[in-house]
Amino acid sequence: MKSNGELWSYPRGGAPAQVGQMYWSGKHEDRAGNARLVSFAADLSEDLQEMYHLVSQPSVVAAIKADQRIYGKARLIIENARQTLEQATGEKLPEWPHIDPTKSLAS
């Protein structure tokens, strides 16, 4: 998404193509920032899902729980990530450190 509202697709190995147009309301100076947020929202959500699954692996859970200096803050950050993912995806996620065994860790 460009700050003028143009929506572009950049397929791997293919030529970029404009696929749509968005119309913004609000301040002109906010458009570039809003365009960046919209264009990276899917990547951010996917990365946050991968991070949540990674910190739910048994060895990582054990390491976090073993260090009392970081445990409280880590648990708060992970819980915030879980809630953000639930809002972004509409899916109910298990509370940390429990994971859904049917979902594999992306490589």
N, C-alpha and C positions, 0 to 999 in steps of 0.2 A: 504494500500500500504506500502510495506516495502522499506527500502532504497536500497535494491538490485533490486528493480523493480517488485517484485512479487506482484500480485494483489490477495487479499484474500477476501472472503465473510464470514461474521459472522452472519448468520441468527439467529433470536431470537428462542431459544429452539433447535437449530440445531448445528451440528458440523461444525467448520471452514473448509473451503475448498479453495484451490488455484484455482482461476478462470481465471488467465491470467498472462502475463508478459509484462512489459514495458522496453524499452531500453532507457537509458539516454545518452545525450551528455552533454558536459560541465565538470566542475570540480567535482571530486569525493566528495569533502567536501560539496558540495551543494546538494547532493542527498537526505540526510536525511530530510533537510528542505523542499525540493521540494515534497518529498513523503508525508510529513505531510500536506502541503498545499493542495495537490490533494485529499488526503483521507478525509479531513474535509471540502472541498469546498461546498458540498451539505448541510451539517449541518449548515455551516455559512450562506449560502444563505437562508435557511429555517428560521433560527433564525432572520436574518435581516428582512425578510418578516413579521414575527410575530411582531417584534419591531415596524416596520413602521405602521402596522395596529393598534397596541396598542396605539401609540402616536397620532393616528388619531381619536381616540374615543372622542366624544364631551366633556366629563368631563376632559380628559387629555389636549385636545386643550385649553379649558377654563383656566385650571391651568397654562399652559405654557404662554398663552397670558396675564394672569393677573400679571405675575412677569416680569417686564421690565428688571430686572437684568439678567435674563436668556433667555429672548425671542429671542434676536438677535442671540446668539450663538446656541441655540436650533434649530432655524429655519435653520441655516447653516448646522448643523449636520444632521438634518432630510432631507434636500435637497440633501446632499452628499449621504446619504443612499438610497434615491429614485433613484438617477442617477446610483449608483452602482448596485442596483437591476435591473434596466432596462437593463444595460449592461450584467448582469449575466443571466437573464431570457429571454431577448429578448421581454419582454412585456412592453407596455406603461402603466405607472402608473399615476394616477391623482396627481396633485400637492397638497402638504400638505396645509391645513388640510382636504382637500376633500378626501373621500374614496369611493370605489366602494361598493354600498349597496348590491350587489349580492354575495360578498365574506364575509364569517363569520370569526370572530375572533377565532383562534384555542384555545382550552381549555387546 
